[in-house]
Amino acid sequence: MNRAERRTYAVLFIGGLIVTSVFAVWWFEPSHIAHNFSGPLHFVDVFSFIVLSYIVWHQIVMEVFGWCVADHIRYPRPPGFPPLGLRVAYVTAFVPQAEPYSILVETLKAMVAVDYPHDTWLLDEGNDPTAKAICEKYGVIHYSRNGKNRFNTISGKFKRKTKGGNYNSWLHHFDTKYDIVVQHDVDFIPRKDFLLRTLGYFKDPQVGFVETPQVYGNLKESWIARGAAEQTWGFYGFFQKGFFGQDMTLLIGANHIFRTSAWRDIEGYTAHITEDMLTGMKMYTRTWKSVYVPEVLLIGEGPSTWPAYFKQQMRWSYGCMDILIHHSPQLLPKMGVRKLLNYFLLQQFYFDGLAQALGIGLLTAYFVGGVSPANIPLLPILFLWVPIMIYQIAFQIWLQRFNIDAKNERGLLIAGRLLFIAVWPIYFLSFIGVILGRQLSYTVTPKGKHQKSTHDPTIFLIHFIFGSITLIDVVIGAMVGRFAGQLVFWALLNTVFMYGFFFSEALLASIEFISQRIRGIEPYRALRKSPVTIESSGWENRLPNSRS
């Protein structure tokens, strides 16, 4: 931040703490604990208030956490020209029948053409003949672990059907041949100077990896694609810049560059559905440093349909919560206090699904059982809580100046906010899966026309269930005379949103069904498995000018 930005940030931060503290002092008054029960059973009232407080304060705490991270925003120094003689492998992975050949061709051509001497590799999970032919045509080295039982294990370092296992198998054979490995997903198209803008940071022997933003270039495909992109802007803007200022850039699996000696030091990628977060955490238990380069050096594709978006979010949320429960207790104490707190708070994000489900539980307890979660009047909530929400939005808008492409990545981000409302039931399902110990297999986020699917309201079945619960709650409440205004409002608001997602998809599915019948086409389901190819996404026209 420059001086003017630092002063503005300080005013906004102090103002935010004041309005939040005022709300906290009022909220946690003992008189707000309900008195549904007396004697020993009064602990139920206390417990209900604690649950309600978690629901309300989960979002507030995550917002304040973001403000604190922004205080450390820092930009890396220009790296200068990369040192000559680095042995560089430029690698991407490919899953036949899940990713189209047209994207593979476009990406490999761009990878080969990137400046700075390097070997280009394709890690082909299927040992696909067409992929081999494409590699031969463009001078790419082909590798596959397909059919090699030693490198397709049920668990461990070479776990089958995982990206980490695929990369580990390749690195097992070739890591000593290279000093640096550059990797990104197969739908990412690099700028020609990608390596020139990043490799110079490895002059510092303590730099273990370099990270760049994950930028989606298909925003115009659908409002879902737009919303998915909007959800990344702040994260790769002030969040990653703030983490870099604390020397804890987050390792993102979609694209990063790492030193092979650092990879050997932590014994490779960790076999996990979100191997990137877990591998990055292991980096910070050692002495390795990281660099975040806030430039648009690659353009990828984000999810543009509900199935693609939900699959992506299910994978991310499940993985993050699983790490918090099963891995963080061992890894976090090995880091410094600042990294420990940052990772712990960051891993709370996807628990928003749990908070929302708990809220519905409290509403049901009131409307059906007459158990009030708290003794809180409506007007003070409006005068104290609503200003916090408005203040948060204003602060978020100001922080947009630190987004990667600040001129275009700005606004109220309505599409992204709607997606957050739509996705919380998916986060809740992830939480249940983690608690029950159900394994979630790694699936590639569909790309291009692989995302072109028919509408299927069954993917919103969980939304329909949650919307029906709160609707039934209100009906029962009206019948028995329980009609607290603020609780009725939240119950009906949930029903409107949950039903809105379900019935809008059902309407589109009906229109599509009728259209297909008229045209004599047999209807088919949205979650089809048959692959198709895609056309170029026109990434060249969306690259902004380079800036540090």
C-alpha positions in Angstrom: 0.0 0.0 0.0 1.1 3.5 -0.6 0.8 6.2 2.1 -2.7 7.4 1.1 -4.0 3.8 0.9 -2.4 3.0 4.2 -4.2 5.9 5.9 -7.5 5.0 4.3 -7.1 1.4 5.3 -6.3 2.4 8.9 -9.5 4.5 9.1 -11.6 1.8 7.6 -10.0 -0.9 9.8 -10.5 1.1 13.1 -14.1 2.0 12.1 -14.8 -1.7 11.4 -13.4 -2.7 14.7 -15.5 -0.1 16.5 -18.9 -1.1 14.9 -18.0 -4.8 15.4 -17.1 -4.3 19.0 -20.2 -2.3 19.8 -22.3 -5.1 18.3 -20.3 -7.7 20.3 -20.8 -5.9 23.6 -24.5 -5.7 23.0 -24.8 -9.3 21.6 -23.1 -11.1 24.5 -25.2 -9.5 27.2 -26.3 -12.3 29.6 -29.9 -11.1 29.4 -30.0 -12.2 25.8 -29.9 -15.9 26.9 -33.4 -17.3 26.6 -35.3 -18.8 29.6 -37.1 -21.7 28.0 -36.1 -24.0 30.8 -35.3 -23.7 34.5 -33.1 -25.6 36.8 -30.5 -28.0 35.3 -32.1 -27.9 31.9 -31.3 -24.2 31.6 -28.0 -25.4 30.0 -30.1 -26.0 26.9 -30.8 -22.3 26.7 -27.1 -21.5 27.1 -26.2 -24.0 24.5 -28.8 -22.6 22.1 -27.4 -19.1 22.5 -23.8 -20.4 21.9 -25.0 -22.1 18.7 -26.8 -18.9 17.6 -23.7 -16.9 18.3 -21.6 -19.2 16.2 -24.1 -18.8 13.3 -24.0 -15.0 13.5 -20.3 -14.5 14.3 -18.8 -17.1 11.9 -19.3 -14.7 9.0 -18.2 -11.6 11.0 -15.0 -13.3 12.2 -14.1 -14.4 8.7 -14.6 -10.8 7.5 -12.4 -9.3 10.2 -9.8 -12.0 9.4 -9.8 -10.7 5.9 -9.3 -7.1 7.1 -6.3 -8.2 9.2 -4.7 -10.1 6.3 -5.0 -7.0 4.1 -2.9 -5.1 6.6 0.1 -7.0 5.3 -0.3 -6.5 1.5 3.1 -6.5 -0.2 4.3 -6.8 -3.7 7.4 -8.8 -4.7 10.4 -6.9 -6.1 11.0 -7.3 -9.9 12.8 -10.6 -10.3 15.2 -9.6 -13.0 16.2 -12.0 -15.7 16.2 -15.7 -14.6 19.6 -17.2 -14.0 21.0 -19.0 -17.0 21.3 -22.8 -17.0 18.3 -23.7 -14.9 17.1 -27.1 -15.8 13.3 -26.5 -16.2 10.5 -29.0 -16.7 7.2 -27.5 -17.8 4.5 -30.0 -17.0 0.7 -30.4 -17.3 -1.5 -33.4 -16.6 -4.3 -34.8 -18.7 -7.2 -37.2 -18.0 -8.6 -38.7 -21.3 -12.4 -38.7 -21.7 -12.6 -36.0 -18.9 -10.7 -33.2 -20.7 -11.0 -32.4 -24.4 -8.2 -32.7 -27.0 -8.8 -29.2 -28.4 -7.8 -27.7 -25.0 -4.8 -30.1 -24.8 -3.6 -28.9 -28.2 -4.0 -25.3 -27.4 -2.2 -25.6 -24.1 0.7 -27.7 -25.3 1.4 -25.4 -28.2 1.5 -22.4 -25.8 3.7 -24.2 -23.3 6.2 -25.2 -25.9 6.4 -21.5 -27.1 7.1 -20.0 -23.7 10.4 -18.2 -23.5 13.3 -19.7 -21.5 14.8 -23.1 -22.4 12.7 -26.0 -20.9 11.4 -29.5 -21.5 7.6 -29.7 -22.0 5.9 -32.8 -20.5 2.5 -34.3 -20.6 1.4 -36.6 -17.7 -1.3 -38.7 -19.3 -3.4 -40.7 -16.8 -4.8 -42.9 -19.6 -1.7 -43.5 -21.9 -4.0 -42.3 -24.6 -2.9 -42.8 -28.3 -4.4 -39.5 -29.4 -2.6 -37.7 -26.6 0.7 -39.4 -27.7 0.2 -38.3 -31.2 -0.4 -34.7 -30.2 2.7 -34.8 -28.0 4.8 -36.1 -30.9 3.5 -33.4 -33.3 4.4 -30.5 -31.0 7.6 -31.8 -29.5 6.2 -32.6 -26.0 7.5 -35.5 -23.9 4.8 -38.0 -23.0 4.6 -39.9 -19.7 2.0 -42.2 -18.3 1.8 -44.2 -15.1 -1.2 -46.1 -16.6 -0.8 -49.9 -16.1 2.1 -49.5 -13.6 0.7 -51.0 -10.4 3.6 -49.6 -8.2 2.5 -46.1 -9.2 -1.2 -46.6 -8.9 -1.7 -47.5 -5.2 -4.9 -47.4 -3.2 -3.3 -44.9 -0.8 0.0 -43.2 -0.2 2.3 -41.2 -2.3 1.2 -42.7 -5.6 -2.5 -42.8 -4.9 -4.4 -43.6 -8.1 -6.8 -41.2 -9.7 -5.2 -38.2 -7.9 -3.3 -35.3 -9.4 -0.7 -35.5 -6.6 -0.1 -39.2 -7.2 0.3 -38.6 -10.9 2.9 -35.9 -10.4 4.7 -37.9 -7.7 5.1 -40.8 -10.1 6.6 -38.6 -12.7 8.9 -36.9 -10.2 10.0 -40.3 -8.9 11.6 -40.9 -12.2 12.8 -37.4 -13.3 13.1 -35.0 -10.3 16.9 -35.2 -10.2 17.0 -34.2 -13.9 15.5 -30.8 -13.2 16.1 -27.8 -10.8 12.6 -26.3 -11.3 9.2 -27.8 -12.2 6.5 -25.6 -13.6 3.0 -27.0 -13.5 -0.5 -25.9 -14.2 -3.8 -27.5 -15.2 -4.4 -28.4 -18.8 -6.9 -25.6 -19.4 -4.4 -22.9 -18.5 -2.9 -20.9 -21.4 0.4 -19.3 -20.5 1.7 -15.9 -21.6 4.9 -16.1 -23.6 6.9 -14.4 -20.9 5.5 -16.6 -18.1 8.8 -18.1 -17.1 10.7 -14.9 -17.6 8.4 -13.2 -15.0 8.7 -16.0 -12.4 11.9 -18.0 -12.6 14.1 -15.1 -11.4 12.7 -15.4 -7.8 14.5 -18.7 -7.5 17.8 -16.8 -7.2 17.0 -16.9 -3.5 17.9 -20.4 -2.5 15.3 -20.4 0.2 12.4 -19.9 -2.2 10.6 -23.2 -2.4 7.8 -22.2 -4.7 6.4 -19.3 -6.7 2.6 -18.8 -7.1 0.6 -16.8 -9.6 -3.1 -16.0 -9.7 -5.7 -18.5 -11.0 -7.6 -16.3 -13.5 -10.7 -17.5 -15.3 -11.2 -16.3 -18.9 -14.7 -17.7 -19.7 -16.7 -15.2 -17.7 -19.2 -14.6 -20.6 -20.2 -18.3 -20.9 -22.8 -18.0 -18.1 -23.7 -16.1 -15.0 -22.3 -19.1 -13.1 -19.0 -18.6 -14.7 -19.1 -14.9 -13.9 -20.0 -15.6 -10.3 -17.2 -18.3 -9.9 -14.7 -15.8 -11.2 -16.0 -13.0 -8.9 -15.4 -15.3 -5.9 -11.7 -15.6 -6.8 -11.0 -11.9 -7.2 -10.6 -10.9 -3.6 -8.7 -14.1 -2.8 -6.1 -13.6 -5.4 -6.1 -9.9 -4.7 -5.7 -8.6 -1.2 -5.8 -12.1 0.4 -2.8 -13.6 -1.4 -1.0 -10.3 -1.4 -1.5 -10.1 2.4 -0.4 -13.7 2.9 2.7 -13.0 0.8 3.4 -10.1 3.2 3.5 -12.6 6.0 5.6 -15.1 4.0 2.9 -17.7 3.7 1.6 -17.5 0.1 -0.9 -20.3 -0.3 0.1 -23.1 -2.7 -2.6 -23.5 -5.4 -2.7 -26.7 -7.3 -4.0 -25.2 -10.5 -0.7 -23.5 -11.2 2.6 -23.1 -9.4 6.3 -23.4 -9.8 8.5 -25.3 -7.3 12.1 -26.1 -6.6 12.7 -29.9 -6.9 14.9 -29.9 -3.8 12.1 -28.5 -1.8 9.8 -31.1 -3.2 12.2 -33.8 -2.1 12.6 -32.2 1.4 8.8 -32.7 2.1 8.7 -36.1 0.3 6.5 -34.9 -2.6 2.9 -34.0 -2.9 0.7 -35.3 -0.2 -1.9 -37.8 -1.4 -5.1 -35.9 -0.7 -8.1 -34.5 -2.5 -6.7 -31.0 -1.9 -3.1 -31.9 -2.1 -2.1 -28.3 -2.7 -3.1 -26.9 0.7 -1.6 -29.8 2.6 1.7 -29.7 0.6 2.0 -26.0 1.1 1.5 -26.4 4.8 4.3 -29.0 4.9 6.5 -26.5 3.1 6.0 -24.1 6.0 6.9 -26.6 8.6 10.4 -26.5 7.1 12.5 -23.4 6.2 11.2 -22.8 2.7 9.8 -19.4 1.6 7.4 -18.5 -1.2 6.7 -15.7 -3.6 3.4 -14.5 -5.0 3.5 -12.8 -8.4 0.3 -10.8 -8.8 0.2 -10.7 -12.6 -2.1 -12.3 -15.1 0.4 -14.8 -16.6 -2.0 -17.6 -17.4 -5.7 -17.7 -18.3 -7.8 -20.8 -17.4 -11.4 -21.9 -17.4 -13.8 -21.7 -14.4 -16.9 -23.8 -13.9 -19.8 -22.5 -16.0 -22.6 -24.9 -15.1 -24.2 -26.0 -11.8 -22.7 -29.5 -11.9 -19.2 -28.3 -12.6 -19.4 -25.6 -10.0 -20.8 -27.9 -7.3 -18.2 -30.6 -8.0 -15.4 -28.1 -7.7 -16.8 -26.6 -4.4 -17.5 -30.1 -3.0 -13.9 -31.1 -3.6 -12.4 -27.9 -2.1 -14.7 -27.8 0.9 -14.3 -31.5 1.8 -10.6 -31.3 1.4 -10.2 -28.2 3.5 -12.3 -29.5 6.4 -10.6 -32.9 6.3 -7.2 -31.2 6.6 -8.4 -29.1 9.6 -9.7 -32.2 11.4 -7.1 -34.8 10.5 -3.8 -33.0 9.6 -3.7 -29.5 11.0 -3.4 -30.7 14.7 0.0 -32.2 13.7 1.2 -29.6 11.2 0.1 -26.2 12.7 2.2 -26.5 15.9 5.3 -26.8 13.7 4.8 -23.4 12.1 5.2 -20.0 13.6 2.3 -18.5 15.6 1.2 -16.2 12.7 1.1 -19.0 10.2 -0.7 -21.2 12.7 -3.4 -18.6 13.3 -3.8 -17.8 9.6 -4.2 -21.4 8.5 -6.5 -22.2 11.3 -8.8 -19.3 10.5 -8.6 -19.8 6.8 -9.8 -23.4 7.2 -12.9 -22.2 8.9 -14.3 -20.7 5.7 -16.3 -23.7 4.4 -18.0 -24.2 7.8 -20.5 -21.6 6.6 -22.5 -24.6 5.4 -22.6 -26.0 9.0 -23.6 -22.6 10.4 -26.5 -22.2 7.9 -27.8 -25.7 8.7 -27.6 -25.0 12.4 -29.6 -21.9 11.8 -32.3 -23.9 10.2 -32.2 -26.3 13.2 -32.7 -23.4 15.6 -35.6 -22.1 13.5 -37.3 -25.5 13.6 -36.7 -25.8 17.4 -38.6 -22.5 17.8 -41.5 -23.0 15.4 -42.1 -26.7 16.2 -40.9 -27.0 19.8 -41.4 -23.5 21.1 -37.7 -23.2 22.1 -36.5 -19.7 21.5 -32.7 -19.5 20.7 -32.3 -16.2 22.4 -34.1 -13.3 24.0 -33.2 -10.6 21.5 -35.6 -7.9 20.3 -35.8 -7.0 16.6 -35.1 -3.3 16.5 -31.6 -3.4 18.2 -30.6 -6.1 15.6 -31.6 -3.8 12.8 -29.8 -0.8 14.3 -26.6 -2.7 15.2 -26.2 -5.8 12.9 -27.4 -4.2 9.6 -24.8 -1.4 9.7 -22.0 -4.1 10.1 -23.2 -5.8 6.9 -23.2 -2.5 5.1 -19.8 -1.6 6.4 -18.4 -4.9 5.3 -19.6 -4.4 1.8 -18.1 -0.9 1.7 -14.8 -2.2 3.0 -14.8 -5.0 0.4 -15.4 -2.5 -2.4 -12.5 -0.4 -1.2 -10.2 -3.5 -1.1 -11.0 -4.2 -4.7 -8.3 -1.8 -5.7 -5.9 -4.6 -4.8 -7.5 -7.1 -7.2 -5.2 -8.4 -9.9 -7.1 -6.6 -12.7 -8.6 -3.8 -10.5 -10.2 -1.9 -13.4 -12.4 -4.9 -14.3 -12.6 -6.9 -11.1 -14.9 -4.6 -9.2 -18.5 -3.9 -8.2 -21.1 -5.4 -5.9 -20.3 -8.9 -7.2 -24.0 -10.0 -7.2 -23.3 -13.2 -9.2 -20.7 -14.3 -6.7 -22.9 -13.6 -3.7 -25.8 -15.6 -5.2 -23.4 -18.5 -5.8 -22.4 -18.3 -2.1 -26.0 -18.7 -1.1 -26.5 -21.5 -3.6 -23.4 -23.5 -2.5 -23.8 -23.6 1.3 -25.8 -26.8 1.2 -22.9 -28.4 -0.7 -20.5 -27.3 2.0 -22.8 -28.8 4.6 -22.8 -32.2 2.7 -19.0 -32.0 2.6 -19.0 -31.5 6.4 -21.2 -34.5 6.9 -19.0 -36.6 4.6 -15.9 -35.6 6.6 -17.5 -36.4 10.0 -18.8 -39.8 8.7 -15.4 -40.6 7.2 -16.7 -41.1 3.7 -14.0 -40.8 1.2 -14.5 -38.3 -1.6 -12.7 -39.2 -4.8 -10.8 -36.7 -6.9 -12.7 -35.5 -10.0 -11.5 -33.2 -12.7 -13.6 -30.0 -12.9 -15.3 -30.2 -16.4 -14.0 -27.8 -19.0 -15.3 -26.3 -22.2 -18.2 -28.0 -23.7 -17.8 -30.8 -21.2 -19.8 -28.4 -19.1 -22.6 -28.1 -21.6 -25.2 -30.2 -19.9 -29.0 -30.4 -19.8 -30.8 -28.9 -16.8 -31.4 -31.3 -13.9 -33.3 -30.1 -10.8 -32.2 -33.2 -8.8 -28.8 -31.5 -8.2 -30.8 -29.1 -6.1 -32.6 -31.7 -4.1 -30.8 -30.7 -0.9 -31.9 -27.1 -1.5 -35.5 -28.2 -1.9 -35.3 -30.1 1.4 -33.9 -27.2 3.3 -36.4 -24.8 1.7 -39.2 -27.2 2.6 -38.1 -27.4 6.2 -38.3 -23.7 6.8 -41.6 -23.4 4.9 -43.1 -26.1 7.1 -41.7 -24.4 10.1 -43.5 -21.1 9.3 -46.8 -23.0 8.6 -46.6 -24.8 12.0 -45.7 -21.5 13.7 -48.7 -19.8 12.2 -50.9 -22.7 13.4 -49.7 -22.6 17.0 -49.2 -18.9 17.3 -45.4 -18.7 17.2 -44.7 -15.9 14.8 -41.6 -13.9 16.0 -41.0 -11.4 13.2 -37.2 -11.8 12.8 -37.4 -15.6 12.8 -40.3 -15.7 10.2 -38.2 -13.4 8.0 -35.1 -15.6 8.1 -37.2 -18.8 7.5 -39.1 -17.4 4.5 -35.9 -15.9 3.1 -34.3 -19.3 3.2 -37.3 -20.9 1.5 -37.4 -18.2 -1.2 -33.7 -18.8 -2.1 -33.6 -22.6 -1.8 -36.9 -23.0 -3.7 -35.7 -20.3 -6.2 -32.7 -22.4 -7.2 -34.7 -25.7 -7.4 -37.7 -24.4 -9.3 -35.7 -22.3 -11.7 -33.7 -25.3 -12.7 -36.9 -27.4 -12.9 -38.5 -24.8 -15.2 -35.5 -24.8 -17.5 -35.5 -28.6 -17.5 -39.2 -28.6 -18.5 -38.6 -26.1 -21.3 -35.7 -28.1 -22.5 -37.7 -31.4 -22.4 -40.5 -29.9 -24.4 -38.1 -28.4 -26.9 -36.3 -31.7 -27.4 -39.6 -33.5 -27.9 -40.7 -31.0 -30.5 -37.4 -31.5 -32.3 -37.5 -35.3 -31.9 -34.5 -35.5 -29.7 -34.4 -38.0 -26.8 -33.9 -36.1 -23.5 -30.9 -37.0 -21.4 -29.7 -36.2 -17.9 -27.4 -33.3 -16.9 -24.7 -35.4 -15.2 -23.8 -37.3 -18.3 -20.4 -38.9 -18.5 -19.8 -38.9 -22.3 -17.0 -36.6 -23.3 -17.1 -34.0 -26.0 -14.6 -31.6 -27.5 -14.5 -27.8 -27.2 -13.4 -24.9 -29.3 -10.8 -22.3 -28.4 -11.9 -19.9 -25.7 -10.2 -16.9 -27.3 -7.8 -16.4 -24.4 -5.5 -14.2 -26.4 -7.9 -11.3 -26.5 -8.4 -11.3 -22.7 -4.8 -10.9 -21.5 -4.2 -7.5 -19.8 -0.8 -5.8 -19.9 1.8 -7.1 -17.6 2.2 -5.2 -14.3 3.9 -5.9 -11.0 
